[in-house]
Amino acid sequence: MTGNRPLRALTALLLAGGALAVPQAASAHEHPAPASPYADVLDLHGTPAAALPGDDEDNNPVTVFADQGAWHAYALPKAGDKDAYGGFSGPLYIAQEYPWWLSKSFSRIRLTENGRTLDLAGGGTPRFTSLPGRLLQSYDLGHGLRFTLELRFATDRSALVRAQVRNTGSAPRTLGADWTGSLLRPADRPMRDAPSLTATRSGVGVDFTKVRETWEYLTDGTERFEVTHKDRVRTTVDGDTYRTEATEPVTLAPGRSHSFDWTESYTFTVAERTREKATVRDVLDHPASVVSASDARWHGYVAGVTRNVPADRRRAAVKSLETLVTNWRSAAGQIKHDGITPSISYKWFTGGIWAWDTWKQAVGTARFAPDLAESQIRSMFDWQITSDSATRPQDAGMIPDVIFYNDPSRGGGNWNERNSKPPLAAWAVWEVYAKTGDKAFLREMYPKLAAYQAWWYRNRDHDHNGLAEYGATVDPANNSPEERRLAAAWESGMDNAPRFDAALGANVVANRAADGTLLGYSLNQESVDLNSYLAADQGHLARIAGALGRGADAERWKQRSAATSSAVRTTMYDPTDGWFHDTALGSGAPLTARGRGIEGAVPLWTGTASRTQARAVRDKLMDPGEFATTVPFPTVSKSSPYFSPTAYWRGPVWFDQAYFARDGLRRYGYVKEANALTDQLLTHASGLTGNGPIMENYDPTTGAPLNSPHFSWSAALLLPMLTRDKP
């Protein structure tokens, strides 16, 4: 699902239906819809105070809405903030990799009658509501006039705004309309001078100068934000403020309405802008059809995420849906296929796509948008290292940790090839295939998945015993033992977990090919989660090969999976404390002194554990002194001397690990226990039952929210946890 193709196809289908499509949509636009059970599942109300979003933690305090993979987003005003009435907050735009507010409200509409400004709150307090796929404002102007504003995304580059005024009185009304807005300028140079206003024949544009501030603001000077009106308008610009006026007044007979329609587009390149101009003309010529297409798509999305979900959990499912869609970014820059970023609300997560985030997000996304799930997986495999790589041919098959809009050749500081991420890609591919039945996708991915497996054993199995280690690549940034240890910890995804502490003995060793070529580095420990994931991916590769009719391959992968599982079972489980641990490279001794971590439950999820081992792991997961904390499944056992409930991977609850542990229990028949812990998690994790955001992680002792809000993999794996399907 790349670019505008899905929407354009759907719009064309609706238009092909002839006259029936437009009156139906117009009727729905004129009459208030019934109250939605999914209104305001997230609090999207607020107005930015400055161009730079965020606080000391770089989090944006205003929750925003985006769709279709757009790189700009909006929010609603707060009731009582009259200065914001008539417009949508923002937009928030992404300067290639970083989020900035363009305006408090770039397009605020004003209605006039006989030279007098109509008070948008003249008939009472307006309603500002977020609904699946749209933002809605409803005003009673008094004296027989009602007014609504709706914002949807028409394409991956353009939002469609419809401002409808309706005469409910008994006499004709003649109204004028104008729009105003001002830029919010960044405080510091050179970002301060980046945006500038320009009047156009159909509205107003914002041009951007070239700014290459690696850690703050990235533009090429070709970006443009543009407002295009359907009605004839004229615009004047005064510095950082503009005014657009409809050239003709509108006369409304009793019972009649008029819709002022416009688009707001954000494009990166001249080619995008040219293409989008033609699309915008189609959108404004047929806005009702675009509305119908959007509503149909979102109806399908909601049905997908709420299927088999108990009624009292469906709002949380829709919250997950809205989180994932707002974090969806369409292909741009070096991101060649649509993907999902971790969070639009956190500066460092806005413009990049991470590998193991993608595998988990694809599994959740497949429930409502399988094409987008496939696209996400492709977005990472687009950058799989090949044997003809000019910089790292020894890493053929590897998937980089994270890709961004800019790669290093374009000054991208966030791009990372110092390490990979845990191998869950074959699981993701198989889960997506289970929703689509798309064998062409399996054929496309199979050799790439096999190459990724080969890389792990060639570059990360130091002693060639069939058990791999997390490690680091031969990369200029990995220029010391400490930097290599750090990259290896990142490769696990569990960055600062106690098991990777240098003070507890974690270090790295060099890995070399038979001819002495340096291949990379491994930690001096074999990790239980890594090898369980490898066993699971080998099992999924067996399924993929079988589905493709490659019987010999399927048998070979099946045997490899069994051998890997056997090695984990026999060497990584410590019967004295009933838990799985990483083991020391060389001796194979379980590293029990580093405490119990949630990674010890992964062998249940992958089916690696024996029945006896699974029973012992279950006992620890159900123990309030271990992993059954207020919010269960902390990343480090409460009994561990290294347990710290707010220290990233040293105690907080992450939903991916909770999902693995919960489904591991279910896999071994402990469904009652799994459901009890899931209920406990859903009850006590802050915000899940209200309109708060889905967080990156949670304090296991209190349920307090931690770190980044609106976190994608939390949202993705919350979806299956909301169901009570059998495993």
NORQUI-V714783 format. One record per residue. N is the residue number from 0. RES is the residue in three letters. NEAR is the number of other C-alpha atoms within 12 Angstrom. Layout:
n = (N & N)
res = (RES & RES)
near = (NEAR & NEAR)
This chain:
n = (0 & 1 & 2 & 3 & 4 & 5 & 6 & 7 & 8 & 9 & 10 & 11 & 12 & 13 & 14 & 15 & 16 & 17 & 18 & 19 & 20 & 21 & 22 & 23 & 24 & 25 & 26 & 27 & 28 & 29 & 30 & 31 & 32 & 33 & 34 & 35 & 36 & 37 & 38 & 39 & 40 & 41 & 42 & 43 & 44 & 45 & 46 & 47 & 48 & 49 & 50 & 51 & 52 & 53 & 54 & 55 & 56 & 57 & 58 & 59 & 60 & 61 & 62 & 63 & 64 & 65 & 66 & 67 & 68 & 69 & 70 & 71 & 72 & 73 & 74 & 75 & 76 & 77 & 78 & 79 & 80 & 81 & 82 & 83 & 84 & 85 & 86 & 87 & 88 & 89 & 90 & 91 & 92 & 93 & 94 & 95 & 96 & 97 & 98 & 99 & 100 & 101 & 102 & 103 & 104 & 105 & 106 & 107 & 108 & 109 & 110 & 111 & 112 & 113 & 114 & 115 & 116 & 117 & 118 & 119 & 120 & 121 & 122 & 123 & 124 & 125 & 126 & 127 & 128 & 129 & 130 & 131 & 132 & 133 & 134 & 135 & 136 & 137 & 138 & 139 & 140 & 141 & 142 & 143 & 144 & 145 & 146 & 147 & 148 & 149 & 150 & 151 & 152 & 153 & 154 & 155 & 156 & 157 & 158 & 159 & 160 & 161 & 162 & 163 & 164 & 165 & 166 & 167 & 168 & 169 & 170 & 171 & 172 & 173 & 174 & 175 & 176 & 177 & 178 & 179 & 180 & 181 & 182 & 183 & 184 & 185 & 186 & 187 & 188 & 189 & 190 & 191 & 192 & 193 & 194 & 195 & 196 & 197 & 198 & 199 & 200 & 201 & 202 & 203 & 204 & 205 & 206 & 207 & 208 & 209 & 210 & 211 & 212 & 213 & 214 & 215 & 216 & 217 & 218 & 219 & 220 & 221 & 222 & 223 & 224 & 225 & 226 & 227 & 228 & 229 & 230 & 231 & 232 & 233 & 234 & 235 & 236 & 237 & 238 & 239 & 240 & 241 & 242 & 243 & 244 & 245 & 246 & 247 & 248 & 249 & 250 & 251 & 252 & 253 & 254 & 255 & 256 & 257 & 258 & 259 & 260 & 261 & 262 & 263 & 264 & 265 & 266 & 267 & 268 & 269 & 270 & 271 & 272 & 273 & 274 & 275 & 276 & 277 & 278 & 279 & 280 & 281 & 282 & 283 & 284 & 285 & 286 & 287 & 288 & 289 & 290 & 291 & 292 & 293 & 294 & 295 & 296 & 297 & 298 & 299 & 300 & 301 & 302 & 303 & 304 & 305 & 306 & 307 & 308 & 309 & 310 & 311 & 312 & 313 & 314 & 315 & 316 & 317 & 318 & 319 & 320 & 321 & 322 & 323 & 324 & 325 & 326 & 327 & 328 & 329 & 330 & 331 & 332 & 333 & 334 & 335 & 336 & 337 & 338 & 339 & 340 & 341 & 342 & 343 & 344 & 345 & 346 & 347 & 348 & 349 & 350 & 351 & 352 & 353 & 354 & 355 & 356 & 357 & 358 & 359 & 360 & 361 & 362 & 363 & 364 & 365 & 366 & 367 & 368 & 369 & 370 & 371 & 372 & 373 & 374 & 375 & 376 & 377 & 378 & 379 & 380 & 381 & 382 & 383 & 384 & 385 & 386 & 387 & 388 & 389 & 390 & 391 & 392 & 393 & 394 & 395 & 396 & 397 & 398 & 399 & 400 & 401 & 402 & 403 & 404 & 405 & 406 & 407 & 408 & 409 & 410 & 411 & 412 & 413 & 414 & 415 & 416 & 417 & 418 & 419 & 420 & 421 & 422 & 423 & 424 & 425 & 426 & 427 & 428 & 429 & 430 & 431 & 432 & 433 & 434 & 435 & 436 & 437 & 438 & 439 & 440 & 441 & 442 & 443 & 444 & 445 & 446 & 447 & 448 & 449 & 450 & 451 & 452 & 453 & 454 & 455 & 456 & 457 & 458 & 459 & 460 & 461 & 462 & 463 & 464 & 465 & 466 & 467 & 468 & 469 & 470 & 471 & 472 & 473 & 474 & 475 & 476 & 477 & 478 & 479 & 480 & 481 & 482 & 483 & 484 & 485 & 486 & 487 & 488 & 489 & 490 & 491 & 492 & 493 & 494 & 495 & 496 & 497 & 498 & 499 & 500 & 501 & 502 & 503 & 504 & 505 & 506 & 507 & 508 & 509 & 510 & 511 & 512 & 513 & 514 & 515 & 516 & 517 & 518 & 519 & 520 & 521 & 522 & 523 & 524 & 525 & 526 & 527 & 528 & 529 & 530 & 531 & 532 & 533 & 534 & 535 & 536 & 537 & 538 & 539 & 540 & 541 & 542 & 543 & 544 & 545 & 546 & 547 & 548 & 549 & 550 & 551 & 552 & 553 & 554 & 555 & 556 & 557 & 558 & 559 & 560 & 561 & 562 & 563 & 564 & 565 & 566 & 567 & 568 & 569 & 570 & 571 & 572 & 573 & 574 & 575 & 576 & 577 & 578 & 579 & 580 & 581 & 582 & 583 & 584 & 585 & 586 & 587 & 588 & 589 & 590 & 591 & 592 & 593 & 594 & 595 & 596 & 597 & 598 & 599 & 600 & 601 & 602 & 603 & 604 & 605 & 606 & 607 & 608 & 609 & 610 & 611 & 612 & 613 & 614 & 615 & 616 & 617 & 618 & 619 & 620 & 621 & 622 & 623 & 624 & 625 & 626 & 627 & 628 & 629 & 630 & 631 & 632 & 633 & 634 & 635 & 636 & 637 & 638 & 639 & 640 & 641 & 642 & 643 & 644 & 645 & 646 & 647 & 648 & 649 & 650 & 651 & 652 & 653 & 654 & 655 & 656 & 657 & 658 & 659 & 660 & 661 & 662 & 663 & 664 & 665 & 666 & 667 & 668 & 669 & 670 & 671 & 672 & 673 & 674 & 675 & 676 & 677 & 678 & 679 & 680 & 681 & 682 & 683 & 684 & 685 & 686 & 687 & 688 & 689 & 690 & 691 & 692 & 693 & 694 & 695 & 696 & 697 & 698 & 699 & 700 & 701 & 702 & 703 & 704 & 705 & 706 & 707 & 708 & 709 & 710 & 711 & 712 & 713 & 714 & 715 & 716 & 717 & 718 & 719 & 720 & 721 & 722 & 723 & 724 & 725 & 726)
res = (MET & THR & GLY & ASN & ARG & PRO & LEU & ARG & ALA & LEU & THR & ALA & LEU & LEU & LEU & ALA & GLY & GLY & ALA & LEU & ALA & VAL & PRO & GLN & ALA & ALA & SER & ALA & HIS & GLU & HIS & PRO & ALA & PRO & ALA & SER & PRO & TYR & ALA & ASP & VAL & LEU & ASP & LEU & HIS & GLY & THR & PRO & ALA & ALA & ALA & LEU & PRO & GLY & ASP & ASP & GLU & ASP & ASN & ASN & PRO & VAL & THR & VAL & PHE & ALA & ASP & GLN & GLY & ALA & TRP & HIS & ALA & TYR & ALA & LEU & PRO & LYS & ALA & GLY & ASP & LYS & ASP & ALA & TYR & GLY & GLY & PHE & SER & GLY & PRO & LEU & TYR & ILE & ALA & GLN & GLU & TYR & PRO & TRP & TRP & LEU & SER & LYS & SER & PHE & SER & ARG & ILE & ARG & LEU & THR & GLU & ASN & GLY & ARG & THR & LEU & ASP & LEU & ALA & GLY & GLY & GLY & THR & PRO & ARG & PHE & THR & SER & LEU & PRO & GLY & ARG & LEU & LEU & GLN & SER & TYR & ASP & LEU & GLY & HIS & GLY & LEU & ARG & PHE & THR & LEU & GLU & LEU & ARG & PHE & ALA & THR & ASP & ARG & SER & ALA & LEU & VAL & ARG & ALA & GLN & VAL & ARG & ASN & THR & GLY & SER & ALA & PRO & ARG & THR & LEU & GLY & ALA & ASP & TRP & THR & GLY & SER & LEU & LEU & ARG & PRO & ALA & ASP & ARG & PRO & MET & ARG & ASP & ALA & PRO & SER & LEU & THR & ALA & THR & ARG & SER & GLY & VAL & GLY & VAL & ASP & PHE & THR & LYS & VAL & ARG & GLU & THR & TRP & GLU & TYR & LEU & THR & ASP & GLY & THR & GLU & ARG & PHE & GLU & VAL & THR & HIS & LYS & ASP & ARG & VAL & ARG & THR & THR & VAL & ASP & GLY & ASP & THR & TYR & ARG & THR & GLU & ALA & THR & GLU & PRO & VAL & THR & LEU & ALA & PRO & GLY & ARG & SER & HIS & SER & PHE & ASP & TRP & THR & GLU & SER & TYR & THR & PHE & THR & VAL & ALA & GLU & ARG & THR & ARG & GLU & LYS & ALA & THR & VAL & ARG & ASP & VAL & LEU & ASP & HIS & PRO & ALA & SER & VAL & VAL & SER & ALA & SER & ASP & ALA & ARG & TRP & HIS & GLY & TYR & VAL & ALA & GLY & VAL & THR & ARG & ASN & VAL & PRO & ALA & ASP & ARG & ARG & ARG & ALA & ALA & VAL & LYS & SER & LEU & GLU & THR & LEU & VAL & THR & ASN & TRP & ARG & SER & ALA & ALA & GLY & GLN & ILE & LYS & HIS & ASP & GLY & ILE & THR & PRO & SER & ILE & SER & TYR & LYS & TRP & PHE & THR & GLY & GLY & ILE & TRP & ALA & TRP & ASP & THR & TRP & LYS & GLN & ALA & VAL & GLY & THR & ALA & ARG & PHE & ALA & PRO & ASP & LEU & ALA & GLU & SER & GLN & ILE & ARG & SER & MET & PHE & ASP & TRP & GLN & ILE & THR & SER & ASP & SER & ALA & THR & ARG & PRO & GLN & ASP & ALA & GLY & MET & ILE & PRO & ASP & VAL & ILE & PHE & TYR & ASN & ASP & PRO & SER & ARG & GLY & GLY & GLY & ASN & TRP & ASN & GLU & ARG & ASN & SER & LYS & PRO & PRO & LEU & ALA & ALA & TRP & ALA & VAL & TRP & GLU & VAL & TYR & ALA & LYS & THR & GLY & ASP & LYS & ALA & PHE & LEU & ARG & GLU & MET & TYR & PRO & LYS & LEU & ALA & ALA & TYR & GLN & ALA & TRP & TRP & TYR & ARG & ASN & ARG & ASP & HIS & ASP & HIS & ASN & GLY & LEU & ALA & GLU & TYR & GLY & ALA & THR & VAL & ASP & PRO & ALA & ASN & ASN & SER & PRO & GLU & GLU & ARG & ARG & LEU & ALA & ALA & ALA & TRP & GLU & SER & GLY & MET & ASP & ASN & ALA & PRO & ARG & PHE & ASP & ALA & ALA & LEU & GLY & ALA & ASN & VAL & VAL & ALA & ASN & ARG & ALA & ALA & ASP & GLY & THR & LEU & LEU & GLY & TYR & SER & LEU & ASN & GLN & GLU & SER & VAL & ASP & LEU & ASN & SER & TYR & LEU & ALA & ALA & ASP & GLN & GLY & HIS & LEU & ALA & ARG & ILE & ALA & GLY & ALA & LEU & GLY & ARG & GLY & ALA & ASP & ALA & GLU & ARG & TRP & LYS & GLN & ARG & SER & ALA & ALA & THR & SER & SER & ALA & VAL & ARG & THR & THR & MET & TYR & ASP & PRO & THR & ASP & GLY & TRP & PHE & HIS & ASP & THR & ALA & LEU & GLY & SER & GLY & ALA & PRO & LEU & THR & ALA & ARG & GLY & ARG & GLY & ILE & GLU & GLY & ALA & VAL & PRO & LEU & TRP & THR & GLY & THR & ALA & SER & ARG & THR & GLN & ALA & ARG & ALA & VAL & ARG & ASP & LYS & LEU & MET & ASP & PRO & GLY & GLU & PHE & ALA & THR & THR & VAL & PRO & PHE & PRO & THR & VAL & SER & LYS & SER & SER & PRO & TYR & PHE & SER & PRO & THR & ALA & TYR & TRP & ARG & GLY & PRO & VAL & TRP & PHE & ASP & GLN & ALA & TYR & PHE & ALA & ARG & ASP & GLY & LEU & ARG & ARG & TYR & GLY & TYR & VAL & LYS & GLU & ALA & ASN & ALA & LEU & THR & ASP & GLN & LEU & LEU & THR & HIS & ALA & SER & GLY & LEU & THR & GLY & ASN & GLY & PRO & ILE & MET & GLU & ASN & TYR & ASP & PRO & THR & THR & GLY & ALA & PRO & LEU & ASN & SER & PRO & HIS & PHE & SER & TRP & SER & ALA & ALA & LEU & LEU & LEU & PRO & MET & LEU & THR & ARG & ASP & LYS & PRO)
near = (30 & 31 & 35 & 29 & 19 & 24 & 35 & 30 & 20 & 24 & 34 & 22 & 18 & 29 & 27 & 16 & 16 & 15 & 15 & 16 & 25 & 25 & 21 & 19 & 26 & 25 & 19 & 18 & 30 & 29 & 21 & 20 & 15 & 10 & 11 & 17 & 22 & 34 & 29 & 35 & 35 & 39 & 32 & 42 & 35 & 32 & 38 & 37 & 25 & 28 & 34 & 37 & 39 & 27 & 17 & 12 & 16 & 24 & 30 & 38 & 31 & 39 & 43 & 46 & 52 & 47 & 43 & 43 & 43 & 44 & 53 & 49 & 49 & 50 & 45 & 44 & 38 & 28 & 25 & 19 & 22 & 20 & 24 & 35 & 42 & 47 & 42 & 48 & 44 & 45 & 48 & 45 & 48 & 45 & 46 & 49 & 44 & 44 & 40 & 48 & 38 & 48 & 42 & 39 & 36 & 43 & 46 & 36 & 38 & 34 & 35 & 26 & 22 & 15 & 14 & 13 & 18 & 31 & 27 & 37 & 28 & 20 & 19 & 18 & 21 & 31 & 30 & 35 & 35 & 40 & 36 & 42 & 42 & 42 & 40 & 39 & 39 & 37 & 35 & 27 & 30 & 22 & 22 & 26 & 38 & 38 & 42 & 37 & 43 & 42 & 44 & 46 & 46 & 48 & 45 & 43 & 46 & 47 & 48 & 47 & 42 & 44 & 42 & 37 & 46 & 38 & 30 & 24 & 19 & 15 & 16 & 21 & 28 & 27 & 32 & 30 & 40 & 36 & 36 & 35 & 39 & 33 & 38 & 36 & 30 & 25 & 15 & 16 & 16 & 20 & 31 & 26 & 24 & 35 & 40 & 32 & 35 & 29 & 28 & 24 & 22 & 30 & 39 & 39 & 40 & 41 & 33 & 34 & 25 & 23 & 26 & 26 & 24 & 25 & 22 & 31 & 39 & 37 & 38 & 27 & 26 & 26 & 36 & 41 & 47 & 41 & 45 & 40 & 42 & 29 & 30 & 23 & 29 & 25 & 29 & 25 & 25 & 18 & 18 & 28 & 31 & 31 & 32 & 38 & 33 & 30 & 20 & 16 & 23 & 28 & 24 & 27 & 21 & 20 & 21 & 26 & 31 & 32 & 32 & 38 & 41 & 44 & 42 & 48 & 44 & 43 & 43 & 40 & 23 & 18 & 15 & 28 & 26 & 21 & 22 & 34 & 29 & 19 & 33 & 39 & 25 & 27 & 41 & 32 & 22 & 33 & 41 & 36 & 39 & 44 & 41 & 36 & 33 & 35 & 28 & 22 & 30 & 30 & 24 & 22 & 31 & 35 & 23 & 27 & 42 & 32 & 23 & 22 & 24 & 19 & 18 & 21 & 32 & 32 & 35 & 45 & 46 & 48 & 48 & 50 & 51 & 47 & 48 & 53 & 49 & 44 & 47 & 50 & 49 & 42 & 39 & 37 & 31 & 30 & 38 & 28 & 33 & 44 & 55 & 57 & 52 & 43 & 48 & 50 & 47 & 38 & 37 & 34 & 39 & 45 & 51 & 50 & 53 & 45 & 46 & 41 & 46 & 51 & 45 & 46 & 54 & 50 & 46 & 45 & 49 & 38 & 39 & 35 & 37 & 33 & 30 & 39 & 44 & 45 & 39 & 49 & 51 & 37 & 41 & 45 & 40 & 29 & 34 & 34 & 29 & 23 & 16 & 13 & 15 & 11 & 17 & 26 & 23 & 30 & 43 & 31 & 33 & 46 & 45 & 43 & 39 & 45 & 45 & 46 & 42 & 33 & 25 & 18 & 12 & 20 & 22 & 30 & 28 & 33 & 34 & 32 & 39 & 36 & 45 & 46 & 42 & 46 & 47 & 43 & 47 & 44 & 38 & 42 & 48 & 42 & 35 & 38 & 33 & 24 & 26 & 23 & 21 & 22 & 24 & 16 & 32 & 38 & 24 & 22 & 34 & 34 & 22 & 31 & 41 & 35 & 29 & 38 & 41 & 27 & 34 & 46 & 36 & 33 & 43 & 49 & 36 & 33 & 27 & 21 & 22 & 31 & 45 & 44 & 53 & 52 & 52 & 48 & 51 & 33 & 26 & 18 & 21 & 24 & 18 & 20 & 26 & 24 & 26 & 35 & 41 & 35 & 41 & 48 & 41 & 34 & 43 & 40 & 35 & 37 & 24 & 30 & 37 & 37 & 48 & 44 & 29 & 24 & 13 & 19 & 20 & 35 & 33 & 36 & 32 & 29 & 34 & 24 & 21 & 11 & 8 & 11 & 18 & 25 & 32 & 45 & 45 & 46 & 46 & 42 & 44 & 45 & 48 & 48 & 49 & 46 & 50 & 46 & 43 & 50 & 45 & 41 & 43 & 42 & 37 & 40 & 46 & 34 & 33 & 42 & 32 & 24 & 24 & 25 & 16 & 19 & 17 & 17 & 25 & 25 & 22 & 22 & 32 & 27 & 20 & 29 & 33 & 28 & 25 & 37 & 38 & 24 & 30 & 45 & 38 & 25 & 32 & 43 & 41 & 30 & 21 & 13 & 22 & 27 & 42 & 45 & 43 & 47 & 39 & 34 & 32 & 20 & 16 & 26 & 22 & 34 & 35 & 28 & 23 & 30 & 34 & 42 & 47 & 51 & 49 & 54 & 51 & 49 & 50 & 46 & 37 & 43 & 36 & 40 & 42 & 28 & 20 & 19 & 33 & 35 & 27 & 28 & 43 & 42 & 24 & 35 & 46 & 33 & 22 & 22 & 23 & 35 & 44 & 37 & 36 & 34 & 40 & 50 & 55 & 54 & 52 & 46 & 42 & 35 & 26 & 26 & 20 & 27 & 34 & 26 & 36 & 27 & 26 & 29 & 40 & 39 & 43 & 45 & 51 & 48 & 43 & 43 & 40 & 47 & 45 & 38 & 48 & 50 & 41 & 39 & 42 & 31 & 32 & 32 & 22 & 28 & 22 & 20 & 28 & 37 & 30 & 24 & 36 & 39 & 28 & 30 & 40 & 34 & 24 & 26 & 41 & 31 & 29 & 38 & 27 & 24 & 26 & 29 & 44 & 49 & 39 & 40 & 44 & 45 & 38 & 43 & 32 & 25 & 32 & 29 & 31 & 31 & 33 & 34 & 43 & 49 & 46 & 51 & 44 & 45 & 47 & 49 & 41 & 50 & 49 & 42 & 43 & 41 & 31 & 25 & 18 & 20 & 22)
